[in-house]
Amino acid sequence: MTDTERHVEKPGPAEHQSPLVRNELQRAGVWFGLAIAIALAWLLAQPILLIMGALVLATMLDGGARLLGRVAPIGRSWRLAIVIIGVFGFLAWTVYLTGSQMAGQAMAMRTIVEAQIDRIGGWASQLGVTATPADLKSLGSQVMSSLGRVTAALMTTVGVVTSLVMMLVLAIFIAVEPKLYERGVAWMLPITKRQHFYKVADKMGWTLRRLMAGRLIGMLVEGIGTWVLLAVGGVPMAALLGVLTGILAFLPNIGAIISGALIILVGFSGGVDSGLYAVGVYLAVQIIDGYLIVPMVAKRAVDLAPALVLGAQILFGALFGILGLFLADPIVAMIKVYLEERAKTNGKAGSDADGGTGLIGLTPR
């Protein structure tokens, strides 16, 4: 046996011609690229969520234009312009008529809520509960601070206004010409996948329009109903509580809990009768929204399990803050639509493999 036969050279890690080395490099590249994608998604969480928020707002504007088209036989651009002007007009009217009043009530509400928490802590101490008012305040601070790192950027006035303006501007651009951006995204996909993408995009848009319609109706009913009923009963700060309840109605489950706590705390600050009346108003409004509006509008479009929505809100709130809470429901709805359409396509593909004639439903646009 010669020396060459005794010492057969094997490919090393620098030998790219080896199939084994190439395979390992490809696998390492996939995992490395996945790690980079996850890191970028985490670092760019705020702009990604802003874009998602803009898509949701664009869907709402488009839904308003479609609804207006049922009663006004004019071009889509004019209908969309009317909707946008109406939105800005409503915001300006709200700020102009209620801005100063709301600011004063907001400062007073903070004092009332803190005083009520102190009373609850003292009452609990008398019953032998070891929790003190300071513990309750600390718990509230921890809950608010645990909403994620995006919250810090959005909690300041400048951050809130800037984020809302950016989302609204993006939403207007997208709503003006949605097919342009849809074709742009489809252009990056293989030709064989584009028709399926168009179908999924149309289904997502339809679902979001129905979901947001239910949210808007619920916000109006809860906000105006709470405002009027609390004002009739003489509950303090009825206007502010109504506005907060309407805004928080966009958040299923969590929003109702937060608004209910505020209504009850402020209601009992005016006495036992006022507090009991506030509890009755809260229950009545929630029953009307939960058992009439949601089943008629939102649940028919997106049958999302309440536990799934609540879990998504907790997860998105912990990861991405307030904006994550607001977008948890629409994001879960879009994921559900995508998974359902993918399952239908895979099921049809399996049927075709067993003797079918091809995919049905992917009609050209």
N, C-alpha and C positions, 0 to 999 in steps of 0.2 A: 504494500500500500504506500503510495507516494505521499509527500507532504501536502500536496494540493488536495488529495482525497481525504486526508485526515482533518484539514482545516477548511471546510466549505464555508465561504462567506455568505451571510444572510443579510437581507435588506435591513438597514437601520432606519431610525426615525427621520433622517434627512433624505431618504430615498423615496421620491414621489412616484416612481414607476411601479412600486409595489401595490397590488390591489388591496392588501390589508391596510397599508398606511393610508392610501387614498380614502378608504372606507372610514377609517378612524378619524381622519381629518374632516371629512364631511359631517360625521356625527358630532364632532366637537364644534364645528362651525354652526350647526343647527342650534345646539344648546347655548353657544355664545351669543348668537343672534337673538334667541328667545330672551336671554338675560338682559341684553341691551334694550329690547323692546319693552320689557316690564319696567326697567329703570326709567326709560323715557316717558312711559305712560304715567308713572308715579310723579316724576318731576314736572310733567306738563299737565297734571291733573286739572288745574284751574282753567287754562285755556280750552282744554278738551270739554270740560263741563260747560263753559261759556258757549262753545259751539253747539253742544247738545241743547242747551237752553234756547239758543237762537233758532234751532230747528223746531223746537216745541212752539215757540212764539210764532214762527212762520206758518206752522200748521194751523194755529189759531186764527191768524190773519186770513189765510186761505179759506178756512172754514167759514169765517164771517163773510167773505166775498161770495162764496158759493151760496150761503143762506140768503144773502141779499139778492142774488140772481133769481131766486124763486119769485120775488115780488117786483123786481126792477129789471126790465128787459134792456139792459145797457151793457156795454163792453166790460170785460173783466177788469181792465186797468182802471176804469172809472169806479167800479164797485170797490176795488181794493183801495183806491184813494179815499173813498168815502169812509171805509172802515178805519183806515189809518188816521184820518182827520178826527173821526169820532173818538178813537182811543186817546189821542192827544188832548182833545177837548175835554173829555171826562177827567183825565188826570189833572189838567189845569184847573177845572172847576172844583175838584176835590181839594187840591192844595190851596186854592184861593179862599174858598168858603170855610174850610175846616182846619186849615193849617195851624193858625194861631191857637184856636181852641184845643186842638189835639195836643199841641206841644205843652200847653199848661196842664191838661189832664194827665199827660204821660208822666210829668214830674210828680204830680199829686198821687198818681196810682202807685208809683214806686214806694212812696212813703206809706201808703195804706197797706200794700202787700207786705212790706217789712214789719209793720205793726201787727198785722194778722198772723204772720209767722211767729212773732214773739208770743202772741196770745196762745197759739196752738202749742208752742213749746212749753209754756207755763202750765197749760191744762194737762199736757202729757206728763209733765213732772209730777203733778198732783196725783195722777193715776199710777205712779210708780215706774213710768217709762224713763229710762236713763237718758234719752235724747234731749238735748237742750236746744234753745233757739239758735245758739251759735252753731251747733251741729247741723241743724236744718239749713241754715244759710250756707255753711260750708259745703253741704251736699249739693245745693243748687248751683254753687259756683263751680264745683267739680263737674257736674253734668254739662254745664254750658261750656266749660273749657275743654271737655273731652270730645267736642263735636268735630275736631280735626284741625289740621293746620291751615286748610283753606278758609276756615271761619275767621281767622285773625285778619286776613286780607279783606274779607267782606264785611266785617263788623263795623269798620270805620265809615263815617258818612261819605267820605270821598270814594272809598272802595265800593260802597253800595251803589252810589250814583254812577260811577265809571262802569261797573259791571253791567248795570241795567241799560245804560246807554249803548254799550258795545253789543249786548245781546239784541237790543231793539233795532239797531242799525243793520246788523247782520240779518236779522229776521226780515226786515223790509226788503233788502237786496234779494234774499232767497225767495220771498213770496212774490216779488215782481216777476221773476222768470225762473220758476222751479225746475222746468224741464231742462234748462241750460245746465244747471248743476247736476241734475240727475244723469244727463248724457255724459257729462264730464267724468263722473264716477264710473259709469258703465264703460267708458272708453278704456279704463285701466284694467278691465276684466277681459278674459278670453271671449271671443265672439260667441262661442257655444253657451256661455253662461249669462249673456246679457239679457236675453228674454226672461230668464228666471229672475234676474235682478229687478227688472222692470215690474214683474208681477209682485215680488215681495215688497218693493218700494211702494207700489200702489196700495197694497193691503196695509202696510204700516201707516201710510198717510190717512187712509180711511179710519183705521183704528184710533189713531191719535186725535183725529177730528172729533170722533164720538166721545172719546175719553175726556178731552178738554172741554167739550160742550157740557158734559155732565159736571165737570169741575166748576165751570163758570156759573152754571145755574145754581149749583150748590152754594157757591160763594155768595151770590146775590141773595138767595133765600135766607141763608144763615146770617149774613151780615145785616141786611135790612130788617129781617124778622127780629133778631136780637136787639138791634137798635130801637125799633119801635116799641117792642114789648117791654124792654127794660125802662124806656122813657115813660111809658104809660104807668108802670108800677112805681115810679119814683126812685129807681135804683141809681146811685151815683155813677157818673161817667158813662152813661148809656151810649153816647156817640162813639167814644173811644173803644169801648168793649165791642160794639157792633162792627167797627172797622177791623179790629184785631181778629174777631171771630170770622169775618169774611175772608181775610187774608189767610188765616190758619186753616180755613176749610179746604184750601188747595192740598193740604197734607192729610190724607185719610189716617184715621186712628190717632196718630200722635198730635195732629193739630186740634182734634176735638178734645183730647185730654188737657192740653195746655190752655185752650180757651175756656174750658169748663172750670179749671182751677182758678183762673183769673176772675171769671164771673162770680163764682161762689165766694172767693175771698173778698172781693169788693162789695158783693151783695150783703154779706154779714157785717161789714163795717158800718152799714146803715141801720143795723138792728136785726133781731131774729126774724121778724116778719119779712123785711126786705130780703134777707138771705134765703128764706124758704121760697119766696117768690122768684128769686133769681135761679134757684135750683129747678123750679118748675119750668121757667122759660128755657133754660138750657136743655132739659129733657125733651120738651115739646119740639124745639127746633131740631134737635138731633134725630128724633123719631121721624119727623117729616122728611128730613134729608136722607136718612138711612133706609127708610122703608118705602118711600115714594119716589124720590128723585133718582137716587143711585140705581135701584133696580130698573127704572124705566129708561134711563139714558146710558149710563156708563157700563153697568154690568152686562147689558145685552151686547155691547160692542166688545168688551174685554172682560171675560169671566175670570178675574184674578181672585185667588183665595185670600181672605183677609190676613191670615198668618203669613203668607208669602209676601204680601205688601209690607206688613209691619217688620218682618225680618229684613227685607231689602232696605227699608228706611233706617233701621238700626245700623246695618252694615255700611250703607252709603253715608249716613250721618257721621259715624265714627271715622270713616276714611277721608271724606271730602267736605264735611261741615254742612252749613246751612244749605248751600247750593245742592249738595248731594241729597239732602232730605227732600228738596223740592222736585228733583229730577228722578228720584228713585222709582216712582210709579210709572212715568212714561218710559223709562229705560227698560223696566221689567216687561212692560207691555210690548215693546218692540222686540225684545229677546223672545218672548212667547210667540209672537207672529212669525219670526224667522224660524224657530224650531218647528212650529207646526207646518209651515210651507216646505221646509226641508224634509220633514217626515213624509209629507204627501208626495214629494218628488221622488224620494227614495222608494216609497211603496209602489208608485207607478212604474218606476224603472224596473223594479222586480217583477211586476206583472208583465211588462213588455218583454223581459228576458224569457218569461214563460210562454210567450206566444202572442203578446200584445202587438199593437200597431204603432206605438210611439207615444210621446208625451202629449197630453191633451191639456188645453188651458193656457198654454204659452203662446198666445196669439200675438202677431206682430203689432207694433204700435204705429 
